[in-house]
Amino acid sequence: MRDLLITGADLAGEGPADLLIRDGRLADPADAGLDAERLDAAGLIALPGLVDLHTHLREPGREDAETHDSGTRAAARGGFTAVLAMANTVPVTDTAEAASHVAALGRRAGHAEVIPVGAVTKGLNGEELAELGLMARSAARVRVFSDDGHCVTDARLMRRALEYVRAFDGVIAQHAQDPRLAGAQACCHEGDISGRLGLPGWPAAAESTIVARDVQLAELTGSRVHVCHVSTAETVDVLRWAKARGVKITAEVAPHHLLLTTDEVMGYDPTYKVNPPLRPSEHVEALREALADGIIDAVATDHAPHARHDKEHAFAEAAPGMLGLETALAVVIETMVNTDRLSWYAVARRTSVVPAEIARLSGQGRPLEPGEPANITLVDPAARAVVDRNQSASLSRNNPWHGRELPDPVVATFWAGRPTYRRD
């Protein structure tokens, strides 16, 4: 591969510099030869490649909705160089063999690094711990474990999982949802709108009470808990209290919870059915504030592709979930950068550096300096476009941003020095 010299890029908003890609790593730009390919990046911002802590790639088992190839193509289009693939596949990623298979599928696709997330419990059934240690010691080196889509509701089992993963610096990523409070049929935020629409409601306390319990368990065990897709102001309050106590807890927010509100469900469009549900504007504001001040550590997409026959139902019966990989950075720019809540340096922290630290990914989220892996996302901060779901690299079309004008920031993505996406 020829050397590539990227000239004039603004490094995470800290000032212009040149970047030389050589053999998959960054080298001293002064060493660029006359035969090096050149890319003029004046006016563009260079970020370390984005890292998504929460992606559903559906393969194995639901290749009609997504595959590693289509999902990582979408990831590259969105500026991601690494994604963590959730365990709720068919079969579930609850063994070392299953984790190694997921990692191999990612390598075969070749558009982004795929890191398997191991299940906490066998079959996601919440009754018996999965092969946590074997997955951690496998070639896949699993460090994040989650029953995402299901809450680990048994406090004793959750404590055992935390004690187990502490030995290898693992983290339990919790889908915080008390099923006894939310109810099996809950599909909308509990409030005026759910009452008017006749939809079963999910109270905010169903999330925050589980987070409060897990904070106590993390403090008891000295282990790490990560809260998936925070959606309520009450959860933010719990996180703020926990961090003030020094508890080892981190949290993520999904882009759709930063912009969309419960108002979207007024038309019963199942595209807007998501778990946890969209919340009223006061919760959205609390999430933006928490992301800005670092109480929420990271942005994670919860990219959840669904085939049409799973999504196109009455709202209450439709599968929950939205696409997110290709538009995540756009939403962060719209809600956090364009409102002066986050600098580009902070964007790099929330979308790359900190997610890589949480997942213990040594080759991701690194500084854009000579000697580091050449994982780079080039961003045009001024570009905008109307989102067209039919142009998505994903196999699914449950895109909540269809027809909406948003930033269209990603110009190019480089993973290990290879261009995985370049805008025409």
C-alpha positions in Angstrom: 0.0 0.0 0.0 1.3 3.4 -0.9 2.0 6.0 1.8 -0.9 8.5 2.2 -0.2 12.0 3.4 -3.2 13.8 4.7 -2.5 17.5 4.7 -4.0 20.4 6.7 -6.5 18.5 8.9 -7.6 20.1 12.1 -6.7 17.5 14.8 -9.9 17.2 16.9 -10.3 20.9 16.8 -6.8 21.5 18.3 -5.2 23.0 15.2 -4.1 21.9 11.7 -1.4 19.3 11.1 -0.4 16.7 8.5 -0.8 12.9 9.0 1.3 10.3 7.2 -0.2 6.8 7.0 2.4 4.1 6.4 2.0 0.3 6.8 -1.2 0.7 8.9 0.3 3.2 11.4 1.0 6.9 11.6 4.5 8.1 10.8 6.4 11.4 10.8 4.9 13.5 8.0 8.4 14.9 7.3 9.3 11.4 6.0 6.7 11.4 3.2 8.2 10.6 -0.1 7.5 12.2 -3.4 5.5 9.2 -4.5 3.1 9.3 -1.5 -0.6 9.8 -2.3 -1.8 13.1 -1.0 -5.2 14.0 0.4 -6.0 17.7 0.9 -7.9 17.9 4.2 -8.0 21.7 4.6 -11.2 22.6 6.4 -11.7 19.0 7.7 -11.4 17.8 11.2 -9.5 14.6 12.0 -10.8 12.4 14.8 -9.5 9.1 16.1 -11.7 6.4 14.5 -15.0 6.2 16.3 -15.7 3.2 18.6 -19.3 2.0 19.2 -19.8 0.1 22.5 -23.3 -1.1 21.4 -24.0 -2.6 18.0 -26.4 -5.3 16.9 -25.0 -7.1 13.8 -27.6 -9.9 13.9 -25.2 -12.5 12.5 -25.4 -15.4 13.1 -29.1 -16.1 13.0 -30.8 -13.1 11.5 -28.9 -12.4 8.3 -32.1 -11.1 6.8 -31.8 -8.0 9.1 -28.0 -7.5 9.1 -24.7 -9.2 8.5 -21.2 -8.4 9.6 -20.5 -7.2 6.1 -23.4 -4.8 5.8 -23.2 -3.7 9.4 -19.5 -2.9 9.3 -20.0 -1.1 5.9 -22.6 1.1 7.7 -20.1 1.5 10.6 -17.4 2.7 8.2 -19.8 5.1 6.5 -20.5 6.6 10.0 -16.8 7.0 10.8 -16.5 3.9 13.1 -13.3 1.8 13.1 -14.5 -0.5 15.8 -17.8 -1.9 17.0 -18.8 -4.1 19.9 -21.2 -6.8 18.7 -24.0 -7.6 21.2 -24.6 -11.1 22.3 -28.3 -11.5 21.4 -27.6 -13.5 18.2 -28.8 -17.0 17.3 -27.1 -18.9 18.9 -26.4 -16.5 21.8 -22.7 -15.5 22.2 -22.4 -17.3 25.6 -19.4 -19.6 24.9 -15.8 -19.1 23.9 -16.5 -20.8 20.6 -19.4 -18.5 19.8 -17.3 -15.4 20.7 -14.5 -16.6 18.4 -16.9 -17.2 15.6 -18.3 -13.6 15.9 -14.7 -12.2 15.8 -13.9 -14.3 12.8 -17.0 -13.1 11.0 -15.8 -9.5 11.6 -12.4 -10.2 10.3 -13.9 -11.7 7.2 -16.0 -8.6 6.6 -13.0 -6.4 6.9 -14.6 -2.9 7.2 -14.1 -2.3 10.9 -12.8 -4.1 13.9 -15.6 -6.3 15.4 -15.2 -7.1 19.1 -17.7 -9.7 20.5 -19.7 -8.9 23.6 -20.3 -12.0 25.7 -23.6 -12.9 27.4 -23.7 -12.6 31.1 -26.0 -15.6 31.5 -26.5 -18.7 29.4 -29.0 -18.1 26.7 -29.7 -14.7 28.1 -32.1 -16.4 30.4 -30.9 -14.7 33.6 -30.5 -18.0 35.5 -26.9 -19.3 35.2 -23.7 -17.5 34.4 -22.3 -18.0 30.9 -18.7 -19.0 30.2 -17.3 -15.6 31.3 -13.8 -16.8 32.0 -13.5 -19.0 29.0 -14.7 -16.1 26.7 -12.2 -13.8 28.4 -9.3 -16.3 27.8 -10.4 -17.1 24.2 -8.8 -15.7 21.1 -11.6 -13.1 21.1 -10.4 -11.8 24.5 -13.9 -10.7 25.5 -13.9 -8.0 28.2 -17.5 -6.7 27.9 -20.4 -8.8 28.9 -24.1 -8.0 28.5 -27.5 -9.6 28.3 -28.6 -6.6 26.3 -32.3 -6.8 25.5 -32.7 -8.4 28.9 -31.9 -7.0 32.4 -29.9 -9.1 34.8 -32.6 -8.8 37.4 -31.3 -11.3 40.0 -29.2 -9.2 42.3 -27.3 -12.2 43.6 -26.4 -13.4 40.1 -25.4 -9.8 39.2 -23.1 -9.7 42.2 -21.5 -13.1 41.2 -20.9 -11.8 37.6 -19.2 -8.7 38.9 -17.0 -10.6 41.2 -16.1 -13.0 38.4 -15.1 -10.4 35.8 -13.1 -8.4 38.2 -10.3 -11.0 38.0 -9.6 -10.0 34.3 -10.8 -6.4 34.4 -14.0 -7.1 32.6 -17.2 -5.0 32.7 -20.8 -5.9 33.0 -22.9 -3.7 30.6 -26.4 -3.7 32.0 -29.7 -3.2 30.2 -31.3 -1.3 33.1 -34.9 -2.2 33.1 -36.9 -3.7 36.0 -39.4 -5.9 34.2 -41.7 -5.8 37.2 -42.0 -2.0 36.8 -41.8 -1.8 33.1 -44.1 -4.7 32.4 -43.8 -7.2 29.5 -45.9 -5.1 27.2 -44.5 -1.7 27.9 -43.6 0.1 24.7 -43.8 3.8 25.4 -42.7 6.2 28.1 -45.4 6.3 30.9 -47.0 9.6 30.8 -49.7 11.8 29.2 -49.0 10.5 25.6 -49.0 6.8 26.5 -52.3 7.4 28.3 -53.9 9.2 25.3 -52.6 6.6 22.8 -53.6 3.7 25.0 -50.1 2.2 24.9 -48.6 0.3 27.9 -46.2 2.7 29.7 -42.7 2.3 31.0 -42.0 4.6 34.0 -38.6 6.2 34.3 -38.1 4.6 37.6 -37.9 1.1 35.9 -34.5 2.2 34.7 -33.1 4.3 37.5 -33.9 1.7 40.3 -31.9 -1.0 38.5 -29.0 1.5 38.0 -29.1 2.4 41.8 -29.0 -1.3 42.7 -26.1 -1.9 40.4 -24.2 1.1 41.8 -24.4 -0.5 45.2 -23.2 -3.9 43.8 -20.3 -2.3 42.0 -19.3 -0.5 45.2 -19.6 -3.8 47.1 -17.5 -5.8 44.7 -15.1 -3.2 43.5 -15.9 -4.2 39.9 -16.9 -2.3 36.9 -20.5 -1.7 35.7 -21.5 0.1 32.4 -25.0 1.3 32.0 -26.4 0.9 28.5 -28.5 3.5 26.7 -29.3 5.9 29.6 -32.6 7.5 28.8 -33.9 9.3 32.0 -33.1 12.3 34.2 -33.5 10.1 37.2 -30.7 7.8 36.0 -28.5 10.8 35.5 -29.0 11.7 39.1 -28.0 8.2 40.3 -24.9 8.3 38.1 -23.9 11.7 39.4 -24.2 10.4 43.0 -22.3 7.2 42.2 -19.4 9.0 40.5 -19.1 11.4 43.4 -18.6 8.3 45.6 -15.9 7.0 43.3 -17.9 3.9 42.2 -16.5 2.2 39.1 -19.5 3.0 36.8 -19.6 4.3 33.3 -22.6 5.0 31.1 -23.6 5.6 27.5 -26.3 7.5 25.7 -27.8 6.6 22.3 -28.1 9.4 19.7 -31.8 9.0 19.3 -32.3 9.8 23.0 -30.4 13.0 22.5 -32.8 14.4 19.9 -36.1 12.5 19.5 -38.8 12.7 22.1 -42.1 10.9 23.0 -43.9 13.2 20.6 -42.6 11.0 17.7 -44.9 8.2 18.7 -48.0 10.2 18.3 -48.5 8.8 14.8 -48.1 5.2 15.9 -45.1 4.8 13.5 -43.3 1.7 14.7 -40.0 3.1 13.5 -40.0 5.1 16.7 -40.5 2.1 19.0 -37.3 1.6 20.8 -36.1 0.0 24.1 -35.7 2.0 26.3 -38.4 4.2 24.9 -38.2 7.8 23.7 -38.7 10.2 26.6 -40.1 13.7 27.0 -38.0 16.8 26.4 -37.0 17.3 30.0 -35.2 13.9 29.9 -33.5 14.8 26.6 -32.2 18.0 28.1 -30.9 16.1 31.2 -29.1 13.6 28.9 -27.4 16.4 26.9 -26.3 18.1 30.0 -24.9 14.9 31.4 -23.0 14.1 28.2 -21.5 17.6 28.2 -20.3 17.4 31.8 -19.0 13.8 31.6 -21.6 12.2 33.9 -22.5 10.2 30.8 -19.1 8.9 29.5 -19.8 7.9 25.9 -22.2 7.9 22.9 -23.1 4.4 21.7 -25.5 3.8 18.8 -27.6 0.8 19.9 -27.8 0.1 16.1 -30.7 -2.3 16.0 -31.6 -3.3 12.4 -34.9 -5.2 11.8 -36.3 -6.9 8.8 -39.6 -5.3 7.5 -41.7 -8.3 8.6 -40.5 -7.7 12.2 -41.0 -3.9 12.3 -44.1 -3.3 10.2 -46.7 -4.1 12.8 -49.0 -2.2 15.1 -46.9 -0.1 17.4 -47.3 -2.4 20.5 -46.4 -5.5 18.5 -43.5 -4.2 16.5 -39.9 -5.2 17.3 -38.1 -2.3 19.2 -35.0 -0.7 17.7 -33.6 1.8 15.3 -30.6 2.1 12.9 -27.8 4.3 14.2 -24.3 3.7 12.9 -24.4 5.9 9.9 -26.0 8.9 11.6 -24.6 8.8 15.1 -21.9 11.5 14.6 -24.4 13.6 12.7 -26.8 13.7 15.7 -23.9 14.4 18.1 -22.9 17.4 16.0 -26.5 18.6 15.7 -27.3 18.4 19.4 -23.9 18.9 21.1 -21.5 20.7 18.8 -23.8 23.1 17.0 -25.2 24.1 20.4 -21.8 24.7 21.8 -22.1 22.0 24.4 -19.1 19.9 23.2 -15.8 20.9 21.6 -14.3 18.7 18.9 -11.8 17.5 21.5 -14.7 16.4 23.7 -16.4 14.7 20.8 -13.3 12.7 20.3 -13.4 11.7 23.9 -17.0 10.7 24.0 -17.1 8.8 20.7 -13.6 7.2 20.5 -11.2 7.6 23.4 -13.4 6.8 26.3 -15.4 4.0 24.6 -12.0 2.3 23.8 -11.0 2.7 27.4 -14.2 1.1 28.7 -13.8 -1.8 26.3 -10.1 -2.1 27.0 -9.2 -1.8 23.3 -5.5 -1.0 23.2 -5.4 -0.2 19.4 -8.5 2.1 19.3 -9.1 5.6 20.5 -5.4 6.4 20.3 -3.8 9.9 19.7 -3.2 10.8 16.1 0.5 10.8 16.6 3.5 9.0 14.9 3.7 5.3 16.0 0.0 5.0 16.7 -2.5 2.8 14.7 -3.8 4.8 11.7 -7.5 4.7 12.8 -8.8 8.1 11.5 -12.2 9.7 10.7 -12.1 12.8 8.6 -15.1 15.1 9.2 -16.6 18.0 7.3 -18.2 20.0 10.1 -20.3 22.1 7.7 -21.8 19.4 5.4 -25.5 18.7 5.6 -27.9 16.4 3.8 -31.4 15.0 3.9 -31.2 11.4 5.3 -32.5 8.8 2.8 -33.0 5.4 4.3 -32.8 3.8 0.9 -29.1 4.9 0.6 -28.1 3.0 3.8 -25.4 0.4 3.8 -27.5 -1.6 6.3 -29.8 -4.3 5.1 -32.6 -2.9 7.2 -34.6 0.3 6.7 -35.9 1.2 10.2 -34.2 4.6 10.1 -35.8 7.2 12.4 -34.0 10.0 10.5 -35.5 9.4 7.1 -36.4 12.7 5.4 -34.8 14.8 8.1 -31.9 17.2 7.3 -28.9 16.5 9.5 -25.1 17.1 9.3 -23.4 14.7 6.8 -20.0 14.8 8.3 -17.9 11.8 7.4 -15.7 12.3 4.4 -13.4 9.3 4.9 -12.7 6.5 7.4 -9.4 4.7 7.7 -9.0 1.5 9.8 -5.5 0.3 10.3 -4.4 2.6 7.5 -6.9 1.2 5.0 -9.7 3.4 3.6 -12.9 1.7 4.5 -15.1 4.6 3.4 -14.3 7.6 1.2 -17.0 9.9 -0.1 -17.1 10.2 -3.9 
